[in-house]
Each structure stands twice: as C-alpha cells, then as structure tokens.
Amino acid sequence: FDPETGDTHFFDETSIDILNAIDDPCDMETLLARLCEIYDATPDDIRADVEEFLTDCVAKKVIEIV
C-alpha cells in the first residue's frame, strides 16, 4: 500500500523474489545472476520479463532506479 497515492500493489512469488534480489542494490547482470540461482534459467531466458517487471515497478513508483 502506498499511503501517498492510495494505490495497493499485489505481487506474486516471482515478483517477491525479484524485489528480494534487489534488496541489496545491483546492476542488471548481477540481478539476473541472482535470479538464475533461484530459477533454472539463463539470463537470456528471463531478461525480458525482469526488465518488464522493473519498468512497471518504476512507473508505479514501487522502486526507484539509482
């Protein structure tokens, strides 16, 4: 819940894994490597989905890219 906007955001298990993986700030390659440790995938397999999720989160001001 974002008290400033009143928006509520719901995340599935995969989304939570991505958010947990960026709990410690990192670049995209490090993030993909962290997620590949969790899932049986290659960075190329998951890159587009992760980028889409992050873009959506930034647009909704759930996360901030620094």
N, C-alpha and C positions, 0 to 999 in steps of 0.2 A: 504494500500500500504506500502510495506517495502522498503524504499529507498536504504538500504544496499544490498538487493538481487534483487530488481526489481520485487518481487513477489506481486501479488494482491490477497487479500483474501476476499471472499464474505461470509456473514453469514446470515442465516435465522433468523426469530423471536426467535425461541427456542435457537439458538446459542447466540444471543444477551442477552437473559435472563440469560444464564449460565455465560457469561462474566460479566454482571452486578452484578450477585450474588457473584462473586469472586473479585469484585472491592475492597471490604474490605476483606483482606486475611483471610482464614479459612481452617479448615481441611475438609475432605471429608464428614463426618457425618453432619457437620454444613451446608456445601454446599447443600447436599441432603435435609436437613430440609428446607432450604430457598426455594429451588425449589418446594418442596411439598406444600409450602404455595401458590405458584403461580399456580401450576397444581394440578388437582385432582388425585393424585397418591401417592403411598407409596415409601419410599426409595428403597425397593427391586424392584419395578416396573421400576425405572428409572436409577438405579445404573450402569448397563452395558452400556447404551447409554451415560451417562455422562462421565464415565471412558474412553470410546472410543473417545468421542469428545475431552476430555482433553489430551489424549495421542497424538491425531492428532495435536492439537494445540501446544503441546510441541515439537513434531517432526518438525513442520513448524516454530518453534521459534516465535509463536504468543504470547505465555505466557511462563512464567518460574515458575517452582515449587520450592519453597524455604522452 
